[in-house]
Amino acid sequence: MQHNNAIESVLTALGLNLGAGFLLGLAVGYALKKIAKLALLIGGFIVLTILVLNYKGIIIVNYDILKQVTEEILRWLKMEVSGLVTFINTSIPFAGGFMAGFIIGIKKG
């Protein structure tokens, strides 16, 4: 009988991790998609404005510096994603639920 209680407590903890991970992943995925749409819209407007101003000769764009800044941002993003992957690998039940929820959140967002 005591063996069943141990199994039940493990399954309960596993279920809570999966459920919490799923709900958190769903929320993050949904919010991320909404934020990404807004960021792309604003970013596109800014780039278009800069290109028009550059074309009209109002400003001069230094493309070498722009390339360096872009590469720096991409390096930073790569490190952040690497940290997320490490977290997921160390938290398998939570991460499984999180990823399932995240995928659904992205699709629904």
C-alpha positions in Angstrom: 0.0 0.0 0.0 2.8 2.4 0.8 4.3 1.7 -2.6 1.1 2.9 -4.3 1.3 6.2 -2.3 4.8 6.8 -3.5 3.8 6.2 -7.1 0.8 8.5 -6.7 2.9 11.3 -5.3 5.4 10.9 -8.2 2.6 10.9 -10.7 0.9 13.9 -9.0 4.2 15.9 -9.1 4.7 14.9 -12.8 1.2 16.0 -13.6 1.6 19.3 -11.9 4.8 20.0 -13.7 3.3 19.0 -17.1 0.2 21.0 -16.5 2.0 24.1 -15.2 4.4 23.9 -18.0 1.6 23.6 -20.6 -0.3 26.6 -19.2 2.8 28.7 -19.0 3.9 27.7 -22.5 0.5 28.5 -23.9 0.5 32.0 -22.3 4.1 32.7 -23.4 3.5 31.4 -27.0 0.3 33.5 -27.4 1.9 36.6 -26.0 5.1 36.2 -28.0 3.2 35.9 -31.2 1.2 39.1 -30.5 4.3 41.0 -29.4 6.3 39.7 -32.4 3.6 41.0 -34.8 3.6 44.4 -33.2 7.4 44.6 -33.1 7.6 43.6 -36.8 5.1 46.3 -37.7 6.9 49.0 -35.8 10.3 47.8 -37.0 9.1 47.7 -40.6 7.8 51.3 -40.3 11.1 52.5 -38.8 13.2 50.8 -41.6 10.9 52.2 -44.2 11.2 55.7 -42.7 15.0 55.4 -42.6 15.2 54.2 -46.2 13.0 57.1 -47.4 15.0 59.7 -45.4 18.2 58.2 -46.8 16.8 58.3 -50.4 15.8 61.9 -50.0 19.3 62.8 -48.7 18.1 63.9 -45.3 20.2 61.4 -43.4 23.1 59.2 -44.4 23.1 55.5 -43.3 26.4 54.0 -42.3 25.8 50.4 -43.4 29.0 49.1 -41.9 28.0 50.2 -38.4 24.5 48.9 -39.0 25.9 45.5 -39.9 28.0 45.4 -36.8 25.1 46.3 -34.5 22.9 43.7 -36.2 25.6 41.0 -35.7 25.9 42.0 -32.0 22.1 41.7 -31.5 22.1 38.3 -33.2 25.0 37.0 -31.1 23.1 38.1 -27.9 20.0 36.3 -29.1 21.9 33.2 -29.8 23.3 33.2 -26.2 19.8 33.7 -24.8 18.3 30.9 -26.8 21.2 28.7 -25.7 20.3 29.4 -22.1 16.7 28.5 -22.7 17.7 25.2 -24.3 19.9 24.4 -21.3 16.9 25.1 -19.0 14.6 22.9 -21.1 17.1 20.0 -21.0 17.3 20.1 -17.2 13.5 20.3 -16.7 12.1 17.6 -18.9 8.5 17.2 -17.5 8.0 20.9 -17.2 9.6 21.6 -20.5 7.5 19.0 -22.3 4.3 20.6 -21.1 5.8 24.1 -21.8 6.7 23.2 -25.4 3.3 21.7 -26.1 1.6 24.8 -24.7 4.0 27.1 -26.5 3.3 25.6 -29.9 -0.4 25.8 -29.4 -0.1 29.4 -28.1 1.9 30.4 -31.2 -0.7 28.8 -33.5 -3.6 30.4 -31.7 -2.0 33.8 -31.3 
